[in-house]
Amino acid sequence: MANTKKSPLLSNSTTSKDYSIELAKPYLVSDIVPGSDGSYPFSLTSVNDTLYFFTSFSLDDPDEVGIRLWKSNGTEAGTVALKDISSFSYRYYEPYDLTNVNDVLYFLTYFSRLWKSDGTSEGTVAIDLPGGYGYPPHLLANINGILYFSASNDDSHDDLWKSDGTKEGTFRLRELYPGDGFIYISSATKMNSTLYFAVGSDNAPPILWKSDGTTAGTVPFKEFTSGNAFYELTTVKNIFYFTRYGELWKSDGTSEGTVEVKDIAASYLRNFNDTLYFLSDPNPNDGIDGDELWKTDGTATGTVLVKDINPGPSGSFAYRSNNFITEVNSTLYFYADDGTHGLELWKSDGTEAGTVLVKDINPGSDSSIVINGNSVQDPLLTGVNGTLYFYADDGTHGGELWKSDGTAEGTVLVEDIKPGAGSSNISDLANVDGTLYFNADDGIHGNELWAIKTDNTINGNGSRDPLTGTAGSDRIVGGTGKKTITGGAGNDEFVYTSIKEVGQRITDFTVGEDKIVLTQLLDSLVSGGYNGSDAIADGYVRLVKGSSANSTILQIDRDGATGNAVFRNFIELDNVTPQAMNNLNNFVF
């Protein structure tokens, strides 16, 4: 952890989602540690459309820190501390393996224990293992709503455990390797409702196991005669892949179906569109090729180079992080160095011809992906509503938040959060129900929690054609022209910017979920902009019975309660009464 400043006292306050935040523009969610020090949020994750994250705070011993769990709905009031997880957690030993099981957050703490949180202070608790903890637990996995993990009651033997979130329901399924020696689970994956995992030892060959969640159904199915551990178990359709001695293997969950795919040095295995992609230098000691992007269909002949982006021994992936590649709208995005443009953003459709440079963001041989010494700063490739967001430096603005639609023209700086050549040091991007959260420093508040509300915007553009939203949450801007608007599923925003946008009908407004956004319209009526919080009480908005018994007409008065203008019909909402609509939670003023 980069910072350990004092942070505010715990709070149990909360608030509903704030829809007045300007969409598609980054904003500071909360200055948790007031001033320029920053709280350095980390391990941002989404559970049940809520953001969870951690901060650290100083203890009396400068070599020790405390860890605090928070949650946020994207507003300052809704960003609340839940619980201090550890009062004496060694510096840099952050909570890990954050896992969602039945809308409850589970996580592990180093040299400590298993925790869970339901989003309340009272419901954020540690789960003790019968017999206590030995070697730190790891590898949490959600299989059919049950939590599986690796843990031990001593310092040498990893075993497979399961938990329903209670102490009584947390138990060891079975001992994996009776005898002496250090035993550990090196990797695990889910395939067809079964957990598959690899068990390694310091004095015996590795074994592949599987578990259906019962003691009797937790069994080894493939024993090897040599080697150490297996890694990167990765499921693709009805098989899983893994690496052994740098070789690529696959398994269907049986001994006979566990075979080598190809003798190739594979790493960074990823499943995209039911195809396994990975990095490989086929012969790492020959000095001819470097690491490039490969893919496989599970056969030796179908294990092929996607494209030799940087021919020669350097390869295009000399620098990489765990998040070097991601998928957005069935397109792979990654960063690579072709030997000419430096480390830049690339994309691929899985073919050689379709693997191309998206944009030379930092023109010339300099890289836009920030390199620190012998390592690369994670560009945090993250998809939100069909758009790729990432961290890059164009050589002018420093490291900042960028976005891309896969074209050079659509690859742009989102905002210079820390103006000038300095970097905002963004980290930990997380997509929570279409809102992108991240840690950034604007040069004033230190590293704090920021967000950008991406949206599905549908514009009427002056036509009278009906507008229909998507199955998600939409921002519908009707524009001028009488029309019928249907939001569809999700939490929709119906946006009005001018008094000229009169005569529209909303067919499916849902109280408590949807919003009528009148911010720009009210600003256009009031000199200097509308600064009130209740346009109904201020006489600008009135709700009356509509053309049917259960409909509502929203009326607008141009000059409010103090002027001489009168209320005039503006829009009509079907299937909702004026009484139900007369609630500030239905509006953004």
N, C-alpha and C positions, 0 to 999 in steps of 0.2 A: 504494500500500500504506500502511495506516494505522500500521503499527508495524514496527520493524526491530531488535528485541532479539536478543541472542545466543540460540541454541538449542542443545540437546544435541548431542554428537558423533554421527556417523553410526553406525548399527547394522545388522547383518545378521540380528538375531534375529527369530524369528517364532513364532507359536503357532496352534493350531487355534481355531475359532470358539468363543466363550465363551457357552454357553447359560444360564448362571446369572444373566445380566442380567435384571432385571425388565422384562417386556414392557410396552409402552404408557406408559412413564414415561421422561422424558428423563434422560440420565446423561452425565457428563463422561467422554469416551473416554480422553483423555490430557492431562495438564498439561505440554505440550511445553516451555514456558518456565516453570519453577516460580516461583510467586509471583503477583503481581497484574499483571505486565506483559503477558502473553499473547503467543501466536505468530501470531495473526491468520491462520488458514488461509483460503485463497482458491482459486478455480477448482476446486471439488469436482466430480468426475466419476466415473462408473461404467464400468469395463471388466472384463468377465468376472467379474461379481459381486464385484469388489474396488473399494474407494474409493481414488482417487488425488487428491492435492491438493498445493498448494504453500504454503510459508511463506517469509518474507523474514528476513534477518538482517543485522546492521550490519557495515559495513566501516569501515576507518580514516577514509575520507572521509565526512563526515556527509551529503553529497548523493548517495551511492551505496549500493546495497544488493546483497546476494547473494540468489539465488533457489534454494530447495531443494525437491526433489520427494520426496513421501512416499507411502506406501500404508497402508491400515488395513483390518482385518477386524472392527472394532468393539470391540476390546479394547485395553487399554493395552500389553500385551506384543506384540500384533500390529500396533501402530502404529509403523512403522519408516521412517527416512529412507533414501532410495535413492541420491540423488546431488545434489551442488551443481551446478545447471544453469548458473549464471553467477556469476562472481566480481565482475564489474563491470557489472551490469545497471542502467541508469539507473532511478532511482526512478519508480514508477508504470507502468513498461513491463513489464507482467506477461505471462507465457506466454498464448497465445491459440489459438483454433481447435483445441481438444482434440478428437481424433477417434479412434474405435475402428475398427481394421482388423484382422480376423482375431484378435481378442482381444489386440492390441498397441496401446498408447496412442501416438499421434502428436501432436505439438504444435509450435508455432512460438514463437520468442523474438524480440522486437523488436530490430532492428539486429543480428540474429545468424543463426540457422539453423534447419533442420528437425531435430527430435529424435524418438526413439522409446524406449519402455520396455516390456519384457516382465514387469516387476514385480520384477526383480533389479537389484542395483547394476551387475553386469557387463553386463547387457542394456539398460542405460539409456545410450544413446550418441547423439551428433550424427551426422547424415548430411550429408556435404559434397556440394555441387553441383560437377560438373565445370566449371571456369572460375571458381568462386567465386560469392559473392553480391553483388548490387547492391542494388536496391530490396528491402525486406523481403518475404519470401514471405507469402502469405495464401491464404484460401479453400480449406482442405483439404476434400476430398470422398472418400468411400468408394464406389466403383462396382465391384460384383462382386468385392470383396476386393482391389482395386488402389487405391492412394492417388493422387489427382490433386491438384495444387495450382498456384497461380500464383506465379511467381518470375522473377527476371531476373539476368543476369550483369553488368548495368550499372545506371545510375541512372535509366533512362528507359523501358525496354521490358519490360513484363510479357509472359511467354509461358506456354503451358500445359506443365506437366511431369507426369510420372508416376513412381511409385517402388514397388518391391517390398520396400523396407526396407533395401536394400544400396546401397553407393556405385555398384557396377557396374550395378545395376538402376534407378538414378535418372537420368533423362535428359529432355531437352526433346523434346516430341512434334513441335512445329513453331513457327516464328516466325509470330506472328499478324499483324503489321503492319509490313512492311519500310518503312524510311524514318525521317525525323526526327520529333521530337515525343514527348511523354509518352504512353505507351500503358499501359492498365491494364484488368484484368478486374474489373468492378464487381459482378457477382453471378453465381451459378451454381445449378443444380438438377439432380437426377437424374430422368429419366423413361424408363421401360421400358428399363433397362440402358444408357441413353445419357446422357452428360453434356451439358447445354446451358448456355451461358454468354454473357454480354454483354461486349463489348469496347468501351471508350471511348477517346477521344483528345482532346488539347487543341487539335488542328488539323484534325480530320476527324469526320464524323458517326459515330454508333455502328453496330456490326454485331453480329448474333446469330450465334453459332457452335454447332456440335455436334461431339461426338467419341465414337467407339466404342472408343477406346483405341489406335488405330493412327494412324500419321502420315498415311496416305492417307485415313483416315476422319475426320480432324479438319479440318472444312471450314466456311466461312461459308455460311449459308443465307438470310439476310435482311439486306440493306443498306438503310440509311435515308439520306435526302438532307439531313436537318437534325437538330439536337438534340445533346445531350451523352450522358451514360451512361444506361443503364437499371438499375433497381434492383428488389430484392425478387422475384427469380424464384421462383415458388412453384408446385409441381406439385399438381394436383388431377385424379385419374384419369389420362386420357390427353392432357391439355393442361397447359400451364403459363401462369401469369399473371405480369405484370410491370407496373411503372409507368413512364410516359414523359411528361415535362412535367406530372406530376400526373394524367395520364390513365390509365385502366385498360385494359390490352391483354391478349391471349391468343395462344397459338401451339400448333399441333400438331406443330411441328418442321419445317414446310415454309414456303417464302416465301408461297405463296398462303394458307396457313392461319394466317398471322400478321396479326391484325387488331385494331382498336380495339373494345373491348367497350362503353365508354361514356366520354364526356368528363366525368369526375368526379375530383375531387382525392382519390385513394385513397392510403392508407398503412397500415403495419402489417398486411400481408397474412398470413392464417393459413388453413391447411386443417384443417377440423374436420368429421368425418363426411362426407368427399367433397364438401364445400361450401366455397367460398371466403368467408371473413369478412374485413372490413377496416373501418378507420375512415375517415370522410369528412365534410367540410363541402362539399357540392356546389358552392357558390358562395362561396368564402372571402372575397371582397371585398364582398359585398352587405350584411353586417351583420345578416342575418336569422337564419341558422342557425349552429350550431357543430358540432364533431365529434361524430358519433354512430356507432353500430354498424350496418353494412350487410352484405349478403350478395349473392351472384350465382350464377346457374346458367350463366353464360357468354354470356348474351344481354343486350341493352340493356333490354328489358322485364322481364327476370328479375333485374335489378340493383336491389335495393329496400332501403329503410330497414327494419331489424328493429324498432326502436322509438325514438321521439323521447323519450328519457328525461328530458331537460332542455330543453324548448322554448325557443327564443330563441338569441341569438348566443353565449352562453357555452358551450353544449353540455355534455355530461356527461363529456367526456374532456379537460378543460383541462389536467389533470395526468395524465401517463402515463409508463410505463417500458416497456422491451422485453418484459417479462414481465407485461403488464397483463391477459392473458387466457390461460386454459388449459382443457383438457377433462378431465373425470373422469366415467367411466361415461356417456358420450354426452351429458353436460350441460356447457355452457359456463359457466365462472365468470370473473368479471372485476370490477374495481372501477370505480365510476362515481359521479357527483355529480348527483342529481336536482334540486338547487337548494334542497332542504329538509333532507336528512339529512347533508349533507357527503359526502365520499368514503367509500363503504361497499361491502360485498360484494354483488354481484348474480349472478344466474344466468339462463340462457336455454336454451330448447329450439329456438331458431330462429324462433319465432313471437312476434308482439307480445304476445299474452295470456300466453305462457309466459316472458316476460322480466320478472323481478320482483326486488325487493330481498330478499335472504336474511335479513339482520338488521341493525338499526341498532345496531351494536356499541358505538359511542360516542354515546349518546342525544343527540338534538337536532341542531343544525346543525354541531356539531364533527365532524371526520373521524376515523375509526379507522385509515385509511391515513395513515401519517406523512408530513407535508409539511415539507420543508426549504427555506425560501425560495421560489424559483420552481420547484422540482422536487419530485418525490415520491420517498420512499424505497421502493424496490422491495418490494412485499408478498410476493414469492417464491412465487407460487401454484404448488403442487406436489401432484400426486396420488400417493398411496401406498395400495395395496390398496383402492381405491375410496373413499378419504377424502381430502378436500382439506386440506392444511396451508398456513398462510400466516402472515405477520407483521402484527400489528395492535396498536392501543392503544385500550383501552376507556375511557381517561380516569382510571382508578384504578390500574392495575397497570403503566403504562408500556408500551412496545413489547415484546410477548412472542409466543410461539408459540401459534397458535390452530389449531383444526381444525373442519371442517364436513361434515355429511352431506347438505347442501342444504336443511335445515330450520332455522328459527329456534331451535328447542329443541336441535337437534344441532350448533349452532355455538357452541363453548365454548372457553374458555382451557384449553390443555393443562396448563401449569404456570407459576407465577410464578417463573421461573428466577432473576431478580434481585428478591428480595422488596421490596415497597413500590412507590412511584410511579416509581422509576427503571427505565430500559429495559435489557434484556439485549442490545440491539444485534445482533440475529440477522441473519445474511446467508448466502448460498450454500447454499440447501437442495438436497440431492441424494438421490434415491431409489436405493438400491443393494440389489436383491433383497429389497425389503420393509422395509429399515431406512432411516430418514430421518436423514441426517447434516446438520449445520449448524454454523456458527460462532456462538458466544454468549459473553456475559460475565455470570457469576453474581455479580459484585461482589467476588469473592475471588481468582479465578484469572486474571482478564483474559480477553480473547477467545481461546477455545480450541475444540478440536473436541469437539462433543457429538453424541449420537445418541438416537434413540428407535426401539425395535424394535416396529413395528406387526405385527399378526398376524391370521391367519384363525383365530379361536377358535371351536371347536365344543363345545357343552356338552351333556352327557347329561341334566342336570336331574332325576336320580333315576329315570328310566324304565329299562325293560329293553330298549328298542328298540335295534337295531344302530346304530352310528355309523360313517359313512364320510366320509373326508376328501376334499379337493379335489385337483386336479392340481398345486396349488402346495404350499407349506410351511404346515402347519397346526399349531395348538396345540389338542389334543383333551383336554378335561377330562371324563373319563367320569362323575364323580359316583357316587352310590350306585346300587345295582342291578346284578345280573349282566347282562353284555351282551358282544357281540362287537364289536370295534373294528378298522376297517381304515383305515390312514392314507392310502393312495394314494401318488401320486408326491410328490416334494419331500422336504425335510428336516423330518420331523414331530416334534412333542413330545407325549408321552403323559403327562399331568399327573395326579398323585394328591395329594390334600390331606388325606385322613383314612384311618385304619385301617378305617373302615366301608365303604370303596369296594372291597370284596373280591369276588373271583369273576369278574373280567373276563378276556377272552381277546383278545390282540392277534394278528391274523392275518398281518401283513406287516412286522414290525420288520426294518429294514435296518441291519446293523452298519456303523458308520462314517458313517451319515447321520442316523439317528433317535436320539432321546433319551428315556429314562425320567426324568421330573422328580419327585423325591421331597422337594423342599425343604420344602414346607408340611407334608407328612405327618410328616417327621422332627422338625420344629419342634414339632408337636403332641404328640410323645412325650417330648420332653426338656424338663425345667424350664429356662426361660430360653432355649430354642431350641437346636437342634443346631448346633454351631460347628465340627464336624470336616470333613474333606475326603474321607474314605473310609469310608462307612457299611458297606461290606463288611468291611473290616479291623476296624472298631469293633464288629462283631457285631450290627448292626441289619438287615442285608440278607444273604441267602444265596441262591445259585442252584443248583438241583438238577434232575435229569432229570425231564421232564414226562411226560404220558400217552402220548406217542409217542416214537420213537427220537430224533427231531431237534427236540424241543420242550424248553422250559425253564420251570420253575416258579420264580417269584420269591417267596421267603418273607420275612416280617418278624418280628423279635423286638422286642417292645415296649420292653424296657429294656436291650438291648445285651448285650455280653459280660460285664458286671459284675453283671447282675441275675439274677433267678430265673426269669423267663419263658422260654418255649421258642419256637422258630421255628414259625410257622404259614403255610400256603399263602396267598398274597395274589393274584397274577395269574399267568396262563400266556401264554407267547409261542410261537407256532407257528414251525416251520421255522428255528429257531436253537438251537444247542446251549449248554449251560451254559458250556463252554469259550470259545465265541465271545462270550457275554454278559459274561464275567468280565473286563471292561475298563472302567476309569473313564471312558473317552471315551463310553461308552454311557449315562452317567448324569449327572444334576445333583442333588447332595445338598444 
